[in-house]
Amino acid sequence: MPSRKRLGFAALTSVFAAAIAIPATSAAVYAPDNGYTGADAAKIPTDLLALVNELNAVWLILGACLVFFMQVGFLGLEVGFSRGKNVGSGIAKIVVNIAVAAIVWWAVGYSIAFGSGAHPLIGGGDFFYSLTYAEPGVPTATGGADGFAFFFFQFTFAAVALAIVWGSTLERIKFVVYPIFAIVFLAIIYPVVAHATWSGVGYFGGDNGLTIGDAAGALDYAGSGVVHLCGATAALAAAIVLGPRKGKYGPDGKPRAIPGHSMPIFGIGVVVLWLGWFGFNGVSSLNTDSGFFAHVIAVTNLAAGAGVVGAGLTVWLKTKSFDVGMVGNGAIAGLVAITAPAGYVEMWAAPIIGFVAGIIVVFGILFIDRIGIDDPVGATSAHGLAGIWGTLAVGLFLSPDLAKYNALGGNPNGGLFTGGGIDQLLVQALVVVITFVFVFTLSFATFWIIKKTIGIRVSEEAEVAGLDISEHGMYGYPEQFIPEAELVGAQYAATPSIVSTPSKEIKA
């Protein structure tokens, strides 16, 4: 049997041989258009630059896939917090919204947000986006690779913003409303907000960024405001126009719990979102330069953990129990809150930001419930209030060492708690107010028009029966609602009707 010394020597020899062979192999595998194979040393820097661009494009696609996978997380949250008679509707909604988002983002949304015909208010010039394969990826104002990879990466963010909207509408909204509002949201509302902050020429951040004192532009690394506050504000408008679910409030006006049917599915959703957030925040670096993305992922994870602790302690102090939904939403709130400052704060700030977000989400959910707004998954708190906190947290904890490397502006001297004064906090607060007013106004108007024309809410009979059967003609869990004899001899069974559908509806 070979000795350890021989095995060690063999391993060392293999590593040395690989170090020699890999560069030669790479040169042979990477074949530029002009047929260069490594003979012309002067050409190497150009080829390496092209290789770096290709690596960054792969990095963006990898991150986009993680963010896309977050749709499974949103599905878990919504299905878990729904009653059994409404679970199938959530699945149909997720699939249709992804489809609509893909088409609208390609046709209109991307152009408004990042189009080459840039204007401080909107982009333009890239409707029905296309790119020839001969065009190389080049750095953009946001610091990443241009082209299809950036286009697809930004699509997944837009789809997440849209997914957030629907958490407040569960169990009572007409299915047709989803695609109608999705078109308005992704063609106008979200792209305008994204352009303002991330295009580099918008009114929030970049060359034309909002300036107060030393703070020349608002900072939102991956979207506490752009994505989460935007989506949650639209969710708030939807919940107000829709009204609460039947039975949510008793005769005395006090809110009553309507338990979701599956906390395990909800828990899976939370963990999936937690994983997806490493792509959401980490890959928002848009490149792999110096491995800075690892720092972003680390602070993201810290904030999520602190959010769980903050929410868990808060709900225990209030109820003497660790409510599963509140603890899960604590993780989401921590992730939402760290999304804006993820690339701008030191490690020590992340647990503080996440912990405070966990506290905020508990009080937020209870408060919104108490004032008569029915939000079954807590989207307006976990994404809205935590999104506001995260956006403001940049103005509190902005690191001077990180601020100076930001191309979109900000205060190079840091935030309020890091020596830069109040300037950045004021900019961040003003952007929060503008974003909320803009998104709420357009969203509320859109939902109100839908309500006055085709209607936004299903009938009371359909709501009692459940959206699965009334909107989709089937049950997500047929064994719970269809008699066993009909399941066994389905070919002889009559089609279940809304009237005959059993219901466990909470009665007012």
Buried (B, 14 or more C-beta within 10 A) or exposed (E): EEEEEEEEEEEEEEEEEEEEEEEEEEBEEBEEEEEBEBEEEEBEEEBEEBEBBBBBBEBBBBBBBBBBBBBBBBBBBBBBBBBBBBBBBBBBBBEBBBEBBBEBBBBBBBBBBBBEEBBBBBBBEBBEBEEEEEEEBEBBBBBBBBBBBBBBBBBBBBBBBBBBBBBBBBBBBBBEBBBBBBBBBBBBBBBBBBBBBBBBBBBBBBBBBBBBBBBBBBBBBBBBBBBBBBBBBBBBBBBBBBBBBBBBBEEEEEBEEBEBBBBEBBBBBBEBBBBBBBBBBBBBBBBBEEEBBEBBBBBBBBBBBBBBBBBBBBBBEEEEEEBBBBBBBBBBBBBBBBBBBBBBBBEEBBBBBBBBBBBBBBBBBBEBBEEBBBBBBBBBBBBBBBBBBBBBBBBBBBBBEBBEBBBBBBBBBBBBBBEBBBBBBBBBBBBBEBBBEBBBEBBBEBBBBBBEEEEBBBEEEBBBBBBBBBBBEEBBBBEBBBEEEBEEEEEEEEEBEBEEBEBEBBEE
